[in-house]
């Protein structure tokens, strides 16, 4: 699993996918303990839809000391209520 960037900016309701591309096993655990993935072997993936804004810190507990950690920054720049659907326009960073 490549932790090439320590932070990722996304919009509300975006999906993030972590893919293990290494021979080592990895896991994703949110710092607030609200979510924990299964152990991911090579080629396995974990996906999550972010349903609230904020900064969500995560780490691989098996390799946290090796710098396998990051933060997902969920933001909204603008939103409109159409009466039926909430349309979210997230900024691209």
Backbone as JSON, one array per atom type, in Angstrom:
{
  "sequence": "XXXXXXXXXXXXXXXXXXXXXXXXXXXXXXXXXXXXXXXXXXXXXXXXXXXXXXXXXXXXXXXXXXXXXXXXXXXXXXXXXXXXXXXXXXXXX",
  "N": [[0.85, -1.15, 0.0], [0.71, 2.1, -0.94], [1.56, 5.0, 0.63], [1.71, 7.61, -0.55], [0.98, 10.27, -0.46], [0.43, 12.33, 2.26], [-1.99, 13.53, 2.74], [-5.36, 13.88, 1.58], [-7.7, 15.54, -0.34], [-11.17, 15.59, -0.59], [-14.61, 15.55, -1.77], [-17.78, 15.72, -0.07], [-19.5, 12.68, 0.31], [-17.87, 11.38, -1.49], [-15.99, 8.53, -2.61], [-13.31, 6.73, -1.26], [-10.64, 4.64, -2.1], [-8.46, 2.27, -0.88], [-5.7, 0.47, -1.94], [-3.82, -2.39, -1.66], [-0.68, -2.72, -2.8], [1.6, -4.01, -2.21], [3.73, -6.66, -0.91], [3.45, -6.98, 1.77], [1.08, -7.25, 4.48], [-1.68, -5.07, 5.22], [-3.72, -2.7, 7.06], [-6.51, -0.48, 7.48], [-7.26, 1.91, 9.79], [-9.34, 4.23, 11.3], [-8.45, 7.07, 13.17], [-10.18, 7.88, 15.2], [-11.35, 5.54, 15.84], [-13.7, 4.85, 14.53], [-13.9, 3.33, 12.29], [-12.66, 0.36, 10.8], [-10.69, -1.57, 8.71], [-10.57, -4.85, 7.22], [-7.75, -7.12, 7.31], [-5.59, -6.49, 4.66], [-4.38, -8.21, 1.96], [-1.88, -8.57, -0.67], [-2.98, -6.93, -3.57], [-5.58, -6.69, -2.67], [-8.41, -4.61, -1.75], [-9.87, -1.79, -0.01], [-12.76, 0.07, 0.44], [-14.42, 3.18, 1.11], [-17.15, 5.33, 1.75], [-17.35, 8.7, 2.35], [-19.35, 10.36, 4.55], [-19.59, 12.62, 6.07], [-18.35, 15.88, 6.77], [-14.99, 17.01, 7.47], [-11.76, 16.4, 9.01], [-10.3, 13.4, 8.69], [-8.29, 11.29, 10.29], [-6.12, 8.56, 9.59], [-4.52, 5.33, 9.79], [-2.2, 2.64, 9.21], [-2.15, 0.22, 11.45], [-0.29, -1.76, 11.67], [1.98, -0.77, 10.56], [2.4, 1.84, 11.39], [4.48, 3.21, 12.68], [6.31, 3.27, 10.68], [5.51, 5.31, 9.13], [3.11, 4.94, 7.82], [0.52, 6.43, 7.52], [-2.13, 8.87, 7.34], [-4.34, 11.56, 6.24], [-7.7, 12.22, 5.47], [-9.34, 14.81, 4.0], [-12.39, 16.03, 4.1], [-14.48, 18.06, 2.35], [-16.81, 20.78, 1.65], [-17.56, 23.12, -0.75], [-19.73, 24.45, -1.76], [-23.25, 24.22, -1.67], [-26.5, 23.27, -2.83], [-29.98, 23.27, -2.38], [-32.41, 21.53, -4.01], [-34.98, 20.87, -3.61], [-35.66, 18.27, -4.11], [-33.27, 16.84, -4.23], [-30.08, 17.01, -2.68], [-27.62, 18.87, -3.97], [-24.26, 18.71, -4.28], [-21.43, 20.62, -4.66], [-18.29, 20.17, -4.82], [-15.08, 21.55, -4.31], [-12.28, 21.22, -6.44], [-9.18, 20.29, -5.49]],
  "CA": [[0.0, 0.0, 0.0], [1.53, 3.29, -1.04], [1.09, 6.19, 1.32], [2.54, 8.59, -1.23], [0.59, 11.61, -0.02], [-0.09, 12.25, 3.61], [-3.34, 14.06, 2.85], [-6.2, 13.78, 0.4], [-8.89, 16.39, -0.3], [-12.28, 15.02, -1.34], [-15.91, 16.13, -1.5], [-18.73, 14.93, 0.71], [-20.05, 11.5, -0.37], [-16.89, 10.75, -2.37], [-15.48, 7.23, -2.18], [-11.86, 6.55, -1.29], [-10.26, 3.23, -2.15], [-7.08, 1.94, -0.56], [-5.33, -0.78, -2.59], [-2.52, -2.89, -1.22], [0.16, -3.1, -3.93], [2.85, -4.56, -1.69], [3.66, -8.03, -0.42], [3.12, -6.94, 3.2], [-0.33, -7.03, 4.79], [-1.98, -3.74, 5.77], [-5.09, -2.42, 7.52], [-6.84, 0.94, 7.62], [-8.04, 2.2, 11.0], [-9.52, 5.65, 11.56], [-7.89, 7.41, 14.49], [-11.25, 7.95, 16.2], [-11.84, 4.16, 15.97], [-15.04, 4.7, 13.96], [-13.86, 2.39, 11.17], [-11.48, -0.5, 10.74], [-10.77, -2.51, 7.6], [-9.98, -6.18, 7.41], [-6.36, -7.18, 6.86], [-5.53, -6.5, 3.2], [-3.23, -8.84, 1.32], [-1.49, -7.98, -1.95], [-4.04, -6.87, -4.56], [-6.89, -6.48, -2.05], [-8.76, -3.19, -1.6], [-10.86, -1.36, 0.97], [-13.42, 1.3, -0.01], [-15.26, 3.84, 2.11], [-17.84, 6.55, 1.32], [-17.3, 9.69, 3.43], [-20.67, 10.95, 4.67], [-19.58, 13.83, 6.89], [-17.18, 16.7, 6.52], [-14.01, 17.05, 8.53], [-10.45, 15.82, 8.77], [-10.32, 12.06, 9.25], [-6.94, 10.72, 10.32], [-6.11, 7.09, 9.51], [-3.19, 4.72, 9.81], [-2.07, 1.18, 9.21], [-1.59, -0.05, 12.78], [0.83, -2.69, 11.54], [3.16, -0.05, 10.06], [2.26, 3.26, 11.72], [5.79, 3.78, 13.01], [7.04, 3.42, 9.42], [4.93, 6.44, 8.43], [1.92, 4.54, 7.07], [-0.63, 7.14, 8.08], [-2.54, 10.0, 6.51], [-5.58, 12.23, 6.61], [-8.64, 12.53, 4.4], [-9.98, 16.09, 4.32], [-13.68, 16.03, 3.42], [-14.9, 19.46, 2.34], [-17.87, 21.24, 0.75], [-17.43, 24.54, -1.05], [-21.01, 25.03, -2.08], [-24.32, 23.23, -1.82], [-27.81, 23.82, -3.19], [-31.12, 22.39, -2.12], [-33.29, 21.64, -5.17], [-36.31, 20.42, -3.23], [-35.65, 16.81, -4.17], [-31.93, 16.32, -3.99], [-29.04, 17.93, -2.25], [-26.55, 18.86, -4.96], [-23.04, 19.16, -3.65], [-20.4, 21.02, -5.59], [-17.04, 20.19, -4.06], [-13.97, 22.13, -5.04], [-11.17, 20.32, -6.8], [-7.9, 20.8, -4.99]],
  "C": [[0.9, 1.22, 0.0], [0.87, 4.44, -0.3], [1.91, 7.35, 0.76], [2.21, 10.02, -0.82], [-0.01, 11.48, 1.36], [-1.5, 12.77, 3.77], [-4.04, 13.98, 1.5], [-7.41, 14.66, 0.6], [-9.96, 15.75, -1.16], [-13.56, 15.8, -1.0], [-16.76, 15.18, -0.67], [-19.36, 13.88, -0.18], [-19.12, 10.93, -1.44], [-16.44, 9.43, -1.75], [-13.97, 7.22, -2.29], [-11.59, 5.05, -1.28], [-8.77, 3.11, -1.84], [-6.79, 0.59, -1.19], [-3.94, -1.18, -2.12], [-1.75, -3.4, -2.44], [1.48, -3.69, -3.49], [2.65, -6.0, -1.25], [3.3, -8.09, 1.07], [1.61, -6.78, 3.37], [-0.5, -5.65, 5.43], [-3.42, -3.71, 6.24], [-5.27, -0.91, 7.54], [-7.7, 1.07, 8.87], [-8.11, 3.71, 11.16], [-9.08, 5.94, 12.99], [-8.95, 7.47, 15.58], [-11.91, 6.59, 16.44], [-13.24, 3.95, 15.42], [-15.07, 3.7, 12.81], [-12.55, 1.63, 11.16], [-11.67, -1.48, 9.59], [-10.29, -3.88, 8.04], [-8.52, -6.09, 7.01], [-6.37, -7.34, 5.34], [-4.24, -7.15, 2.72], [-2.93, -8.16, 0.0], [-2.65, -8.07, -2.94], [-5.43, -6.65, -3.99], [-7.12, -4.98, -1.8], [-9.8, -3.01, -0.51], [-11.43, -0.04, 0.5], [-14.3, 1.85, 1.1], [-15.86, 5.11, 1.51], [-17.88, 7.5, 2.52], [-18.6, 10.48, 3.45], [-20.74, 12.15, 5.61], [-18.28, 14.58, 6.6], [-16.23, 16.64, 7.71], [-12.69, 16.45, 8.08], [-10.4, 14.47, 9.47], [-8.91, 11.47, 9.15], [-7.05, 9.2, 10.3], [-4.67, 6.6, 9.53], [-3.31, 3.22, 9.59], [-1.42, 0.84, 10.55], [-0.4, -0.99, 12.74], [2.11, -1.97, 11.16], [3.12, 1.44, 10.37], [3.61, 3.92, 12.0], [6.64, 3.97, 11.77], [6.43, 4.54, 8.56], [3.7, 6.1, 7.6], [0.68, 5.13, 7.72], [-0.95, 8.31, 7.17], [-3.81, 10.63, 7.04], [-6.4, 12.47, 5.35], [-9.38, 13.78, 4.84], [-11.24, 16.2, 3.45], [-14.26, 17.43, 3.51], [-16.11, 19.65, 1.43], [-17.59, 22.71, 0.51], [-18.79, 25.2, -1.22], [-22.05, 23.93, -2.09], [-25.63, 23.94, -2.11], [-28.87, 22.8, -2.85], [-32.11, 22.59, -3.25], [-34.72, 21.28, -4.82], [-36.4, 18.91, -3.24], [-34.31, 16.25, -3.73], [-31.03, 17.41, -3.46], [-27.9, 17.81, -3.25], [-25.32, 19.46, -4.29], [-22.0, 19.45, -4.72], [-19.11, 21.17, -4.8], [-15.94, 20.77, -4.92], [-12.92, 21.08, -5.34], [-9.87, 20.96, -6.35], [-6.78, 19.96, -5.55]]
}
